[in-house]
Amino acid sequence: MTAAFMDLVDVTIVNIAIPSIQRTAHASVSQIQWITAGYALAFAVGLITGGRLGDIHGRKRLFLIGIGGFTLASALCGFAVNPEMLVASRVLQGGMAALMVPQVLSIVHATFPAHERGKVFGLFGAIVGLGAVSGPLLGALLTEWNLFGLEWRPIFLINLPVGILALILGRRFISESKAPKALKLDLVGVALVSLGLLMLLYPLTRGRELGWPLWGYASMVGALGVFAALVAYERRKAARDGSPLVELSLFRVKSFAAGIAVQTVFGVALGIFFLVWTLYMQIGLGWSPLRAGLTGVPFSIAVSVAAGLSVQQLVPRFGRKVLQAGALLMGLGVLLYLWEAGHYGLAITSWQMAAPLVVMGLGMGLIVAPLTDAVLSEVPREHAGSASGLINTVQQMGNALGLGLVSVVFFGRIGERLTQVQVGPAFVHAFQYALWWVAGIMGAIFLLMSALPKRPAQHVEGAADEAPALEKEAVLVP
């Protein structure tokens, strides 16, 4: 959970500190873009491979390597002597996160019996909500405090004590687990999935800054061909030696396939909302980073509370209706926010935003923890790492797609040369337009959720049913 929190915070904490980095490190616009994009690309590209390496060599081992490397990369970021070193260190940090993060869900799936897993996924959902909003708040505080005159550097250095503690405790308390049958790393699969994701995500990440060049569209279309080649190769690989990188048989599990679709579209909604929301508050309304960060606290609390309740109490009784209720609640919160943005305009206050944020947070909390539960509920343990990597990868792809769409649904509504007086109203209008898109996506998610299982498998299974399976698969390694 500590590792998951570190990753979530690190994804969001940097954005708040970008102006300070640009000013003190004398970074160019291109370098500033790569400080954020380098991490995201390395993370997304390496997730599936990181998950499979855990299945092969041991999830605890890969987790400890990942968290150790992530901590080292954080130190290199904090002590970077120039922008080039910072960019390289961020790429390394993303690659180490790709080794670390897939093992989190895999270790949970392989270690806990079915009837206990729901509580852990409830905690995971709470961590997701807390990390999503506490990152900007923590970044704002550390940047404004300027500890020891270090400016932006503490946003990376704070990972050092946390990472070292997680490394010590993980080494002592986590049980080793791996796939019960010997697997080999599919190097051709690694090359194809890395190439396909780079061809898709690089243009999405840099498209707006580069003016959406023709080669970007060609690259995204070409990515579809690479993914088609990947599917064909992985089928042959599975038939030949049973060690494909992407276990295509997982998509025959209805709950997994439906959950992956929901996860992807949900990532798009979150990718749009969080970036647009930050720009709306800091540029449109002219709020400080600290005020913007504090405004998100009610959202974070609501997500954490609802996530715990959903898995432990609501889903066992009402099944997928809880997730569908979450999608409707999020949509309702977005519509309420949309009305308030138009009604109050530039005079809107933080406390007026609290109501729609709490409604949205409750809705998100009802989704994030049970969704992970539903996706993994019927996945065989030997493929837990591959499944976990896929879940994280499609979420990152969804986020990247959402960030790419921001240029269409937000910046596309803002004029090129605005006077100081025009900036505020233009951003308010663009924010409202973007919220219509988010509301529409939440409606699509509600419909997609009808394909999820009515009740996740582990909530109806007893411990007695699970014990023979654990013994038979012999997943845990002493």
N, C-alpha and C positions, 0 to 999 in steps of 0.2 A: 504493500500500500504506500509505503514511503517512496519507493521508486516511481510508482505511478504518479504520485503527487508532484515529485521533482520534475518529471517530464512535462506535466500539464502546466505547471507554473512557468517552466522555462520557455514554453511555446509563447506565452502571453506577456511575460515580464519584460521582454526586450523592447516591445513596441513603444512602451511608455518612455523608455530611456533613449530612444533614437535621436531626439534633438540634442541631448547632452553628448552623445557619442559623436555626432556630426560636428559639434562645436569644438570639443576638446581634442578629439583624435584627428581632426581635419580630414574626415573621410569624404570621398566623392559620393555623388548620388548613386552611382552604380555600386560602389562598395557598401553603401547603406542598404541597398536592395538585397545584396548577397548575404549580409549579416543575418537577415531573416529567411531569405529563400534558400540559402545554403543548408541551413539546419533542416528545413522542411523537406527538401529534396532528398538529402542523405537519409533522413528518417523514413520517408515513404518508400524509397527504393529498397532499403535493407530489411524491412519488417518481415516479409514472407521468408526470406533467407534466414533471418535471426530466429524465427519460430521453428523452422525445420532443423537448424543446428542444435537447438535445445532438445528436440526429439531424439537426435542422433547421439550427441555427446553428453547429455544430461542438462536438465533445465536449471538446477541449482548452479552448476559450473558456469553456464552461459550467463546466468543472472549476475553472478559475482564478477565475472569478467566485464560485463556490460556496465555495471554500476561503478566498478573501479575505473574503467576507461572514461565514463561520463564525468566522474569527479575530477580526474586528471585533466580532461578537456576543459572543464569549468575553470580550473586553475589557470590553464593556458589562456583562456579568454580574459580572465581577470587581470592577468599580468601581460597582456598583449602590448608590444612596444609600437606597433603600427597597425593601420587598418587591414593590411594584407594578412598579418598574423591572426588578427581577430576573425577574419573570414575563414581562414583555414581551420582555426580551432573550432569554429561553429560547425563546419562540415564534419569534423571529427566527432564533435558532441552529438550531432544527429545520427551518425553511424553507430556510436556506442548506445544511444537510446534505442536504436533498432535491434540491438542484441538484448537489451535489458527489458523493454516493455512487453514483448510477446510472452516472456516467461511468467509474467505476473498472473495472467489468467490461466496459463497452462499449469502452473504450480497449484493454483486453487483447484482446478478441475481434476488433477491427478491425486491430490492429497486429501481433499475432504470428501466424505461420503455424501451421497445425493441429498439426504435430508438435512444436512448442515450447510450445503453450498449456498442456499438462498440467503442466509444471514451474511455470508461473506460478500456476495454480490451486492447486497444492500449497503454494506460498508464501502464497497468499491464505487457504487453510484454516488454516495455522499462525498467521497474523495473527488470524484469527477466534478461535481458541482462546486465544491470548495476551491479546487485548483483553477477552474475556469475563470472565476471572478477575483480570487485572491492574488493572482499573478499581477494584473494591472495595479491593484492597490499596493502590493508589496513593492513593485517597481517604482511607483510614485513616491512612497515613503523613503525608500533607500536613496533615490535620486535627489529628493529635496533635502534630506538630512545631510548629504555630502560627507559621509563618515570619514574622518581622518583626511579630508581633502581629496578623497579618491574618486569623486564625481560618480560616474556610472559603474565603476568596477565592482562594488559590493553586490550588484544584482547577479553576478556570476560567482563571486567568492563565497556567498552565503551557502552555496551547494557543498562546499568542502566539509564542514562539520557534519552536515546531514548525511552526505554520501559516505563518509568514514564510519559513522554510527550504523548506517544501514548495512555496510559491508561487514562489520563486526557481528551484528545481530543476525544477519542473513546466514553467515558462515556457521553460526552456532545453532540456529533454530530451524532453518529450512531443511526439509528432507529431500534427498536427491531422487529424481525420477527421470525416466526416459522411455522411449517407445520399446515395447516388449520384444519386438523382432529387430534384427540388425538392419539399419537403413544406411544408404550412402547419399552424400550430397550430390544433387543433380546440377552439375556445373553449367550445362547447356540451358537448363531451366532458369538458373540464376541469371545468366546473360540475357535471355529473352525477356524475363520479367523486369529486369533492371532497365533494359533498353526501352521497352514499351512504356514503363512508368515515366522515364525521363522524357520521352517524346511527347507524352501527354501533359505532364505536370510542368515542365520547363516553360512552354509557351503560355500556359495559364498563369504561372507565377510572374513572368516578365512581360506578358502581352501588352498591358496597358502602358507601361513605361516606354515600350518600344514602338508604340503606335499600331499594334496589331498587324505586323507584317505578314505578307503572303506565306512565307516559309513557316510561320507559326501554325497557320491553318493546315498546311500540307503535313507538318509534323504530327498534328493531332489525328488527322485522317490516317496517316501511315501507322500510328500507334495501334489502330484497330487491326491492321494487317499483321502486326507483330503479335498481338494477343491471340489472333486466330492461329498463327503458326505455333504459339505456345500451347494452345489447347490440343492441337493435332500431335505435337511432339510429346506432351505429357500423357496422352492416351497410349501412345506406343511405349513410352517409358514404363508406365504402370503395368502394361501387359508383359513387358520383357523381364523386369526385375523387381517390380513392386516398390520402387523408391523414387516416385516423382516428387518434384518440389511442391507443386500444387496438387493436392489430393482431389481430383475431379469427382470422385465418388461422393465427396461431402455434399455436392450440389444435388445429389439424389435424395438427400435428407431434406424433406420439405421445410422443416422448421429452420434449418440452417440457410437454405436458399432464400426463404422469405425474409429472415432476419438480416441477411447481408443486403438485400434490396432496401429494406427500411433504414438500415445503418447508413448506407450511401446517401440516400435522399435527406436523411436527418442531418448528416454532415454538411450538405449543401446549405440547408436552412441556417445552421449555426455559423458557417463560414460567412454568409451574407450578414447576418444580424450583428455579430460581435464587432466586426470591423466598422460597419456603418454606424452602429451605436456610439463607438468611441469617437469617430470623426464628427458626428452630430453634436456630441457634448463638448468636445475640446475645441473644435474649429467653428462649428455653427453657433453654439451658445457661448463660446469663449470661456469655458470653465477651465480651472487648473487641473492637472493630472490627478492631484489628490482628491479634489471634489468629485471628479468623474469616477475615481476608484471607490470612494465611500458611497456613492449613489448605488453601486452594484451590490452592496452588502445585503440588503433584503432579498435580492434574487438568490445569492449564494446560500443564505440561511434556509430559504424555502426549498431549494433543490435538495439540500442535505436532509432536511426533515422528511420530505416526501419520499426520497429514495429509500430511507430506512423503513418507513411505513409500508411502502409498496411491496417490497419483496417479502418481508416478514409477516405481514398481516393481510394485505389486500389481495395480492396475486394468488395465494393459496385458496382464497374463497371465491374470487371473481375471475381469475384467469386473465386472458388477453383483453377483457373489457377494461381492465385497469390501464393498459397501455393506450387503448383507444381513447379513454377518458383523458389521459395525459395529452394526447395530440389535440383534442378538442379544447382543453384548458389552455394549452400554449397558443393555439389559434385565437382564442377569446382574449387572452392577455395582449397579443399583438394588435388586435383590432381596438382594444381599449387604449393602448399606447398611441395608436394611429389617431384616434379621436382627440386625445389629450394634446398631442403635438400640434394638431390643427387649431384646437380651441384656445390653448394658452400661448402658442407661438413662442417668441423669444423670451417671454416672461415666465415660462414654466420653471418650477422649482424641483429640487431633489425629492422632497416629500410627496409632491404630486405624482412623481414617477413611481413611487413605492408600490402603489396598488397594482398597476399593470405588471410590474416586475415580479411581485409576489405571485400573481396568478400564473405568469409564465414560468417562474421557478418551480411552483408546485407541479405544473404540467410536465416540465422537463424531468423533475425528480421521479415522477410516476413512470417515465419512459426509460431513462438511462440504465438503471440497475436491472429491471426485469428483462430488458431487451437483450442484454448480454447473457442473462440466464437462459432466455428462450433460444438464442442462437446456438449455444453450446450444450443445451440440455440433452440432445440425442446424438451428439458427436462421440464416436469411439475414442477411448482414451489414448490409443496409440497415435491418433492424429490431432491431439489437443494443441500441440505447438503450431502445426500448419494452420489449423482453424483459427487460433488466436491471432496469428500473423495476418491472416486474411481479414479478420474483423478490423484490426487496427489499420490495415492498408486501405480498405475501402472507405473507412472513416476519414483518413487523410486525403484520399482522392476526392471524396465529397467536399471536404473543407476547401481543397484547392480549387475545385470547380466553383464553389460558392464565392471564393475570393476573386476568381476570374470574372464571375458574373457581376461583381460589385461595379466594375467599370461600365457595365451596361445599365444596371438597375439603379445606380446611384450617381456616379460621375457623369453618366450620359444625360442626366437631368440638370446639370450645373453648367452655366455658361463659362466660356473660356476666360474672359477678362472681366472680373467683377470688382466693383469698388468696395471699399470697406463696409459701406452701408448695405450693399447688396448681398454680401457673403452670408449673413445670418438667415434671411428669408429664403435664399436659394438652398441652403443646407437643410432647413426645416422641410421645404417642399420635397427635396430629393429623399429625405429620410422617410417621409410619408409614402412616397412611391415605392421605395424599397420594402417597406413593411407590408404593402399589398402583396408583393411577391412572396415574402415569408409566410403570410397567412395562407396563400394559395398552396405553397409547398406543404404546410401542415395538413391541409385538406387531403392532399395526395398521400401523405404518410398514413392518415386515418384509414384510407381505402386499402393501402398496401397491407396494413396490419390485419386485415381480415384473413390473410393467408397464413398467419402465424398459428401455432397450435393453440387450441382453446385453453389448455392448461399445461404449463411446462412440466416435463416428465418428472423432474425430481421432487415436485411437490406432492405427487400422488404415489411415489415409490417409498417404501419403508426401508429402514436400515438393513433389515433382514434380507430384503431382495438384493441389496447391493453387495453384501459381503462376499457371496460366491464369486461375483464378477471381479471384485478386487483381487481375490485369491487366484482366480484363473488367469487374469492378465499379468499378474506379477509385475506391476508397473513400478512400485517403489523399490529403490535400490538401497540396501543397507550401507 
